[in-house]
């Protein structure tokens, strides 16, 4: 279990400043984390995914959340 926690922390350290990195650095991080053959598109994908997460609430992704009426 300790190995997974250490791996998680190492990933967080690498992606902590994701927005300030250029596309080449992002692709290097993805290459080090994943065993992907063509990872050039993954950097662009994750940029778009981050924008999507910023623009939508958690309820948008979780349909089973019960909204309490006040």
N, C-alpha and C positions, 0 to 999 in steps of 0.2 A: 504494500500500500504506500509505503514511503517513496518508492520509485515513481509511482504515478503522481504523487504530490510534487515531487521534484521536477518531473517532466512538465506538469501544468505550470509551475512557477517559471520554468525556463521559457515556455511558450509565451507567457504573459510579458516577460521581460523583453522578448524579441518584438512583440507587436504593440508595445506600450505607446510608441510614438508613430503609429501607422499613418496617420494623416499627414505628418510632416515628411515622410519618406517619398523618394521618387519611385517611378514604376520599376526601374532596374533593381533597386534595393528590395522592394516588395517581392519581386520575382525570386530574388536570392533567398529571402526568408521562406517563401513557399517551397522552393526547391529543397531547402534544408529540412523542412517539416514533412513534406509529402514526397512520395516516390512517383512523381508524375513525369511523363515523357514530354508533353507540351504544356508547360506551365505559364506561358506568356499571357494567355487569356485569363488565368486565375487571378492575377493581380487586379485586372480591370473588373472582373466579376465581384471580388471582395470589396472594391471601392463602391460599386453600385449597390451591393448588399448593405454596406454601412449607411449609405444615404437612405435606403429603404427603411432600415431600422430606426433611423433618426426621425423619419417623417411619419411613422405610424406608432400607435400605442400598443401596449401589450394585449389589450382586448381584441385588437385587429387579428392577431395571430392565434389567440386561444378562444375558440368559439364557445367552449363549455363553461366559461366564467359566468357565475350568477351575479347579476347586478342587483344590488339591494336598493329598494325604493325608500326614499326618505319621507 
